[in-house]
Amino acid sequence: MPITLKEYMQSKMEQLNHQLEHQLTLLQIPERLQRSMLYSIHAGGKRIRPTLMLATCEAFGGDSKRAFPVACALEMIHTYSLIHDDLPAMDDDDMRRGMPTNHKQFDEATAILAGDALLTTAFYVIANAEQLNDEEKVFLTKELSKASGPEGMVAGQMLDMEGEQTSLTLEQLETIHRHKTGELLRFAAVAGAYIGGATLKQRKEIETYATYVGLLFQVQDDILDVIGDEQAIGKPVGSDVTNEKSTYPQLLGLQGAIAQKDKYTQKAKEALQQSGGDDTLLVELIDYISNRNN
Amino acid sequence: MPITLKEYMQSKMEQLNHQLEHQLTLLQIPERLQRSMLYSIHAGGKRIRPTLMLATCEAFGGDSKRAFPVACALEMIHTYSLIHDDLPAMDDDDMRRGMPTNHKQFDEATAILAGDALLTTAFYVIANAEQLNDEEKVFLTKELSKASGPEGMVAGQMLDMEGEQTSLTLEQLETIHRHKTGELLRFAAVAGAYIGGATLKQRKEIETYATYVGLLFQVQDDILDVIGDEQAIGKPVGSDVTNEKSTYPQLLGLQGAIAQKDKYTQKAKEALQQSGGDDTLLVELIDYISNRNN
């Protein structure tokens, strides 16, 4: 019987968490800074990006052990972005995943530095990965810096802040999400496929798949803010309405948002089939993201 | 007649500024974010780190054109660190080099993102440098991420914040400076020597040279805060005393600080001679840093 996504995630996440902790305790870091970095790394979450990368690597017949350092680097970048986004000058959030945000647990200066440190360490980890050759390291550094930088994730956060309290069109909303959450998911899939030995054409298809997975992720986030369970999500629901944020349900209505989710699901599945990789886990990942309750 | 350091800096800085601007205008960046990044990049300063890198490269017979992308990357990292250090939660500075700091000119959220973006772009620039091969890119990414990350510059900023308003020993003060300002100067010299074709032994000597240049830089900074000209520095003098900051003059007296500077100068010159590189510009750089009035 093939392994389920849930079993797969459980089997990989222990290794991933171990390696993440190992990477950060290996370094000579001032004690408070290290605690702050580890606090947010341990705060965990679903580890969807690393899961996507490892599963994509295996879908093309690759050995996911070689992708682990890159998955760690990606999770460091994702974690830094959450720490900085939560800051008072940005989204000003006190809680995340049911725990105080980094600047609440430590202080603002430490949170800024912990974010800077995680971002920098991500590139250190790739450059020092024994499992990868120089050509691979350069390719992955190029892709990760592009996906997470001012053309990618940082652009998304900037556009999101600028778009606050204004009415966005569906196209503008998609542009923000494609950057803010989409780019790191896209990188996860592209990096996994690359390390797994996919062809350029296959990488393009898997890139499309991941783009729709990213949009899917965001619609479901918006839907959960309307009909989700506060306990399961770990933060208050209804905050989008309070903050007058543009969301899928606000633009399309709840039923429209659900229909949009189905459209993205369809597109993701089509691209996945086109890629020709083993799609067992990657199809399940679509359903997991589409139906998650937190 | 050999070129003077001043002439050298002038001849290189135009190219450097041009390339820095080119790197950042080449990218598709949201308009406000790009303006904020360029504002701090243009705010300029003395470009000591790129100068040190290019001159070191040439001191070992290398073509400094190959070092330019790395010099740009380093200046981006230096600039990001200034933007984040100036933030209200950190050093809370309103002015830098006679101009409003980034968060004063724009806003805090934009300043945080501009810093994140410059940091990320630094690694993008190295990974995409046509002048360098993959082995060189990986070496330089390793070194730069180490020098600027939680074992390097970020550690220095953390220790500096923790050491504020407490009495430090000379050793603790040196540790902070070795990290906070020393690590990027050390990287500048090591990267320049590496690209220039220096041997490992020569790189070690030039590393020692740069470490003392970094300390020298800091003693002079502290001395200028006591006896400097506000107009020339572009920020108020005497702020270290007001902020009860540990400094060389406070620990050793003004004469003691000047004596310490001479000691560092001596050590830097010895290491430089040991390195066997052409020392014309690099000796002059010691004197320039030691005697600068801003």
Interface residues (C-beta under 8 A of the other chain):
Chain A: L27 Q28 I29 P30 R32 L33 Q34 M37 Y80 H84 L87 A89 M90 D107 E108 A109 T110 I112 L113 G115 D116 A117 L119 T120 T121 F123 Y124 I126 A127 N128 D134 E135 K137 V138 T141 K142 S145 K146 S148 G149 P150 E151 V154 A155 Q157 M158 L159 M161 E162
Chain B: L27 Q28 I29 P30 R32 L33 Q34 M37 Y80 H84 L87 A89 M90 D107 E108 A109 T110 I112 L113 G115 D116 A117 L119 T120 T121 F123 Y124 I126 A127 N128 D134 E135 K137 V138 T141 K142 S145 K146 S148 G149 P150 E151 V154 A155 Q157 M158 L159 M161 E162
